[in-house]
Amino acid sequence: MRLRLKSLLGALWMAGATPVMADDACRIVHHAGADYAVCSFDPARDAIDLFHTGRDGRPFGGFSALARDLRLEGRALRFAMNAGMYEDDLSPVGLLVIGGRERKTAALGEGWGNFYLRPNGVFYLAGGKAGVMETGRFVTSAIRPDAATQSGPMLVIDGGIHPAFRPQSDSLQIRNGVGVDNKGQAVFVISLTPVRFYDFATLYRDQLDCANALFLDGHISSLYAPSLGRFDGGRPMGPILAVTRPMPGTRD
């Protein structure tokens, strides 16, 4: 009931701000006893990007502020999701690249929590392609991303499940992540109910054909997907991954 109410309030909040258009990029997938919202986009065709701060230099903090800012540029949200872990001031914990410019360097040290459960990784966009790569490999590569966000842990690493995950773990949380499938699509997923890391990872590997996938966050996981009736609000968030489209009557 709480989730439905949150979506309804979000829909009312977005009404009149962002036109809701038909979209077949998102679907519900069942795996290991749980349902997941899965949204897939082609980085060569779809406008996938990272967002963090607005025109005033302050973090957007949520989808509504981002949608308002995009309207000033003649664009609308098609999809959005929280894009990784962040500090109390909404600044990113790790690497953040927006518009080809590094806003925060990669976090390579030790620490506490899921972000530091090695290996962690980077989701990046470069030259119309998307990728997920272990952080150490990424920072020593020649990749010059247009956009990138660091989070952790990796869910799937070159077809293997993260070694710390256990099939019988009793740690259940709402979780969201991103992977890249065998067609090169960026695949964004959020669980509809609390799930364990192991099941989330096997969804990516076994059903979604992603050889590499990255966990983005847990208890603050949020989704904007009009075709699924999701207009999540609530807790403030740091960086945001979004897919945008021109407002009706405008062109790219």
C-alpha positions in Angstrom: 0.0 0.0 0.0 2.8 2.4 0.9 4.5 1.8 -2.5 1.3 2.4 -4.4 0.6 5.6 -2.5 4.1 6.8 -3.2 3.6 6.2 -6.9 0.2 7.9 -6.9 1.6 11.0 -5.1 4.5 11.0 -7.5 2.2 10.8 -10.5 0.2 13.8 -9.2 3.4 15.7 -8.6 4.6 15.0 -12.1 1.3 15.7 -13.8 1.5 18.7 -16.0 5.3 18.8 -15.6 6.4 15.8 -17.8 4.2 14.3 -20.6 3.7 10.6 -20.1 4.3 8.9 -23.4 4.1 5.2 -24.4 7.3 3.4 -23.8 8.2 -0.3 -24.2 11.7 0.0 -22.7 10.5 -1.2 -19.3 9.0 -4.5 -18.2 8.4 -6.7 -15.1 10.6 -9.8 -14.9 10.1 -12.7 -12.4 13.2 -14.4 -11.0 13.9 -16.7 -8.0 10.5 -15.9 -6.4 10.7 -12.1 -6.8 9.6 -9.5 -9.3 11.9 -6.8 -10.8 11.3 -3.7 -12.9 13.8 -4.0 -15.8 14.4 -1.1 -18.2 16.8 -1.5 -21.2 18.2 1.3 -23.4 20.5 1.4 -26.4 23.3 3.9 -25.7 23.8 4.5 -29.4 20.2 5.6 -29.8 18.8 6.6 -26.5 19.9 9.7 -24.6 21.3 8.1 -21.4 23.2 10.5 -19.1 24.2 11.3 -15.6 23.0 14.3 -13.6 23.9 15.7 -10.3 23.7 19.5 -9.9 21.4 22.0 -11.4 21.8 25.5 -12.7 22.2 26.8 -9.1 25.1 24.4 -8.5 23.2 22.4 -5.9 22.4 18.7 -6.2 19.0 18.0 -7.7 18.2 15.6 -4.9 15.4 13.9 -6.7 13.6 13.4 -10.0 11.2 16.4 -9.7 14.0 19.0 -9.6 15.7 17.3 -12.5 12.5 17.2 -14.5 12.0 21.0 -13.9 15.6 21.7 -15.0 15.2 19.6 -18.1 12.1 21.4 -19.1 14.1 24.6 -19.4 16.2 22.8 -22.1 13.1 21.5 -23.9 13.6 17.9 -22.7 11.5 15.5 -20.6 12.4 12.5 -18.4 11.7 9.2 -20.0 13.4 7.1 -17.2 15.5 7.8 -14.1 17.1 6.0 -11.3 19.5 6.8 -8.4 23.0 6.4 -9.7 25.2 5.2 -6.9 26.2 5.9 -3.3 26.6 9.4 -1.9 27.6 11.3 1.3 25.3 13.2 3.6 25.6 16.3 1.5 24.5 14.3 -1.6 28.0 14.4 -3.1 29.2 11.1 -4.7 31.3 8.6 -2.7 33.3 7.7 -5.7 34.1 8.5 -9.3 31.6 10.8 -11.1 32.1 12.0 -14.7 29.4 14.3 -16.3 29.8 15.8 -19.7 33.3 14.3 -20.1 34.4 16.2 -17.0 35.6 14.4 -13.8 33.6 15.8 -10.9 35.0 13.4 -8.3 38.0 11.1 -8.6 37.7 7.3 -8.1 37.7 6.0 -4.5 40.4 3.4 -4.3 41.0 3.1 -0.6 39.5 0.8 2.0 36.2 1.6 3.8 33.1 0.2 5.4 29.8 -0.8 3.7 28.7 -2.2 0.4 30.6 0.4 -1.7 33.9 -1.0 -0.4 32.9 -4.7 -0.8 35.6 -5.5 -3.4 35.5 -5.7 -6.3 33.4 -2.6 -6.8 33.0 -1.0 -10.2 32.2 1.7 -12.6 29.3 2.1 -15.1 30.3 4.3 -17.9 29.2 5.8 -21.3 31.7 6.5 -24.0 31.3 7.1 -27.7 27.7 5.7 -27.9 28.6 2.6 -25.9 28.0 1.5 -22.3 30.1 -0.6 -20.1 30.6 -1.9 -16.6 34.1 -2.6 -15.4 35.9 -3.3 -12.1 37.2 0.0 -10.7 40.9 -0.9 -10.7 40.8 -2.0 -14.4 38.8 1.1 -15.3 41.2 3.6 -13.9 44.2 2.1 -15.6 42.3 1.7 -18.9 42.4 4.2 -21.8 38.7 4.8 -21.6 37.7 8.5 -21.6 34.1 8.4 -20.6 31.4 10.9 -21.4 29.8 9.9 -18.2 30.7 7.5 -15.4 29.6 6.6 -11.8 31.4 4.3 -9.3 29.5 2.1 -6.9 29.8 -1.3 -5.3 29.9 -4.1 -5.1 30.0 -5.6 -8.6 27.2 -8.0 -9.0 28.6 -10.0 -12.0 32.2 -9.9 -13.0 33.0 -11.3 -16.5 30.2 -13.8 -16.1 31.0 -14.8 -12.5 28.9 -13.9 -9.4 30.7 -11.7 -6.8 32.5 -14.2 -4.5 31.0 -12.7 -1.3 27.4 -13.5 -2.3 25.7 -16.5 -0.7 22.5 -18.2 -2.0 21.1 -18.6 1.5 21.9 -15.1 2.8 19.2 -13.6 5.1 20.1 -10.0 4.1 17.1 -8.9 2.1 16.8 -5.3 0.7 15.2 -3.4 -2.1 18.1 -3.2 -4.5 18.9 -1.5 -7.8 21.7 -1.8 -10.3 22.9 -1.5 -13.9 24.4 -4.0 -16.3 25.3 -4.2 -20.0 23.8 -7.1 -21.9 25.1 -9.1 -24.9 23.4 -6.6 -27.3 25.3 -3.6 -25.7 22.2 -2.3 -24.0 22.3 -0.6 -20.6 20.0 -2.7 -18.4 18.6 -0.9 -15.3 16.9 -3.0 -12.6 15.1 -2.4 -9.3 13.6 -5.1 -7.2 9.9 -4.7 -6.3 10.4 -6.5 -3.0 13.5 -7.1 -0.7 16.0 -9.6 -2.3 19.4 -11.0 -1.5 22.5 -10.0 -3.5 22.9 -13.5 -4.9 19.5 -13.6 -6.5 19.9 -10.1 -7.8 23.2 -11.1 -9.4 21.9 -14.3 -11.0 19.0 -12.3 -12.5 21.5 -10.2 -14.3 23.7 -13.1 -15.4 21.1 -15.8 -16.2 18.0 -14.0 -17.4 19.3 -10.6 -18.6 22.5 -11.9 -20.3 24.7 -9.4 -18.6 28.3 -10.5 -18.2 29.0 -7.5 -16.0 26.6 -5.7 -13.7 27.0 -3.2 -10.8 25.0 -2.7 -7.6 23.9 1.0 -7.3 22.2 1.1 -3.9 19.7 -0.5 -1.5 17.3 1.2 0.9 17.1 4.5 -1.1 16.6 2.8 -4.4 14.2 4.9 -6.5 12.7 4.7 -10.0 11.0 7.0 -12.5 9.3 4.9 -15.2 5.9 6.2 -16.3 5.1 3.1 -18.3 5.3 1.1 -15.1 3.4 3.7 -13.0 6.6 4.5 -11.0 7.2 8.1 -10.0 9.2 7.6 -6.8 10.0 10.4 -4.5 10.9 10.5 -0.8 14.5 10.4 0.4 17.0 12.8 -1.3 19.5 11.2 -3.6 22.9 12.1 -5.1 23.8 11.4 -8.7 20.9 10.4 -11.0 21.0 8.2 -14.2 18.4 9.3 -16.6 17.1 8.8 -20.2 15.6 11.9 -21.7 13.7 12.8 -24.8 12.7 16.0 -26.5 9.5 17.7 -25.3 6.6 17.4 -27.8 7.1 20.0 -30.5 10.8 20.2 -30.1 13.7 18.4 -31.8 17.2 17.1 -30.7 
